[in-house]
């Protein structure tokens, strides 16, 4: 367990140093079990409303994760209170080869998955909320979930 924590810490530091994100936060999932009713939320400011951004979900999972894919509900709330929901489906493992799509080693894998081109409509505070949308109420093997706001270059 200590080795997984150490590897996770080192990988997190490495990816933070190379991050293209202007905002990035990750939330640990208690006991690596993402409950269906445990939403993960992030509140952020858009640094330059004249630019467009990519919205990314960060996901770190281990070998206990039982599926090839991940379904997520993503709610984006605008400064005016309007909320937009997207239903997302990500491939985490090639079902034919069994090879994981993310970066990783020692049984821990990281995916930063771009899911939306965000055309900023207004300055202010935004909120993004992720909920797991799999058929299991308790989803094993999810170590942490995060959000990255990346400027379009």
C-alpha positions in Angstrom: 0.0 0.0 0.0 2.9 2.4 0.8 4.4 1.6 -2.6 1.2 2.5 -4.4 0.9 5.8 -2.5 4.6 6.7 -3.2 4.2 5.9 -7.0 0.9 7.8 -7.0 2.6 10.8 -5.4 5.5 10.7 -7.8 3.3 10.4 -10.8 1.1 13.3 -9.6 4.1 15.6 -9.2 5.5 14.6 -12.6 2.2 15.3 -14.4 1.6 18.5 -12.5 5.0 19.8 -13.7 4.1 19.2 -17.4 0.4 20.2 -17.3 -0.9 22.3 -20.1 -3.8 23.3 -17.8 -4.5 26.8 -16.5 -6.7 25.2 -13.8 -6.3 21.7 -12.5 -7.4 19.9 -9.4 -7.8 16.3 -8.5 -10.0 14.7 -5.7 -9.1 11.5 -4.1 -11.8 8.8 -4.0 -12.1 7.3 -0.5 -11.1 3.7 -0.4 -10.8 3.7 -4.2 -14.6 3.1 -4.4 -16.5 5.8 -6.4 -20.1 5.6 -5.1 -22.8 6.6 -7.6 -24.1 9.3 -5.2 -20.7 10.8 -4.6 -20.3 13.6 -7.1 -16.9 15.2 -7.5 -17.1 19.0 -8.1 -14.6 21.7 -9.0 -15.2 25.5 -9.1 -13.0 27.6 -11.3 -12.6 31.0 -13.0 -11.9 31.3 -16.7 -8.6 33.3 -16.8 -9.3 34.9 -20.2 -12.9 35.0 -21.4 -11.8 36.0 -24.9 -10.2 32.5 -25.4 -11.6 29.0 -25.9 -10.7 26.1 -23.7 -10.8 22.4 -23.6 -12.5 20.7 -20.7 -10.7 17.5 -19.6 -11.5 14.9 -17.0 -8.5 13.4 -15.1 -8.9 9.8 -14.0 -6.5 7.7 -12.1 -7.4 4.0 -11.6 -5.8 0.8 -10.5 -6.1 -2.8 -11.6 -9.2 -3.4 -9.5 -11.2 -1.3 -12.0 -13.5 -3.9 -13.5 -14.4 -2.5 -16.9 -12.9 -1.4 -20.3 -14.9 1.9 -20.2 -16.2 4.6 -17.9 -19.5 6.4 -18.2 -19.7 9.8 -16.5 -22.3 12.5 -16.2 -20.6 15.9 -16.4 -22.6 19.0 -15.4 -21.2 22.4 -16.2 -22.9 25.3 -14.4 -22.4 28.8 -15.8 -22.1 32.1 -13.8 -25.7 32.8 -14.7 -26.8 29.6 -13.0 -27.6 27.7 -16.2 -26.4 24.0 -16.1 -25.6 21.9 -19.1 -25.3 18.1 -18.7 -23.1 15.9 -20.9 -23.1 12.1 -20.8 -19.6 10.9 -21.5 -18.2 7.5 -22.3 -14.4 6.9 -22.2 -12.5 3.8 -23.3 -9.9 3.0 -20.6 -8.7 -0.4 -21.9 -8.7 -1.9 -25.4 -11.2 -4.8 -25.1 -9.3 -6.9 -27.7 -5.7 -6.5 -26.4 -6.4 -5.6 -22.8 -3.9 -2.8 -23.1 -4.7 0.3 -21.0 -5.1 3.6 -22.8 -3.6 5.8 -20.0 -0.1 6.3 -18.8 1.1 4.2 -15.9 3.0 1.5 -14.2 2.9 -0.5 -11.1 -0.8 -1.1 -11.5 -1.8 2.6 -11.5 -3.0 4.3 -14.7 -3.6 8.0 -15.5 -5.9 9.3 -18.2 -6.5 13.0 -19.1 -9.4 12.8 -21.4 -10.6 15.9 -23.4 -14.3 15.8 -23.6 -15.5 19.3 -24.8 -14.4 22.4 -26.6 -15.6 25.2 -24.3 -16.5 28.4 -26.0 -16.6 30.9 -23.1 -19.7 33.0 -23.2 -19.3 35.0 -20.0 -16.7 35.9 -17.3 -17.3 34.6 -13.8 -17.3 31.5 -11.7 -18.0 28.1 -13.2 -18.6 24.8 -11.6 -18.1 21.3 -13.1 -19.6 18.2 -11.4 -18.7 14.6 -12.3 -20.8 11.6 -11.3 -20.0 8.0 -12.3 -22.8 6.6 -14.5 -21.9 2.9 -14.5 -24.3 0.1 -13.7 -22.5 -0.5 -10.4 -23.5 1.6 -7.4 -20.0 1.2 -6.0 -17.3 1.4 -8.7 -14.0 -0.2 -7.5 -10.5 0.9 -8.5 -11.0 4.6 -9.0 -8.2 6.3 -7.2 -9.0 9.9 -8.0 -11.0 12.1 -10.4 -9.9 15.5 -11.5 -10.6 18.4 -13.8 -8.3 20.3 -16.2 -9.1 23.5 -18.0 -6.7 23.7 -21.0 -6.5 26.7 -23.3 -6.9 26.0 -27.1 -3.5 26.8 -28.7 
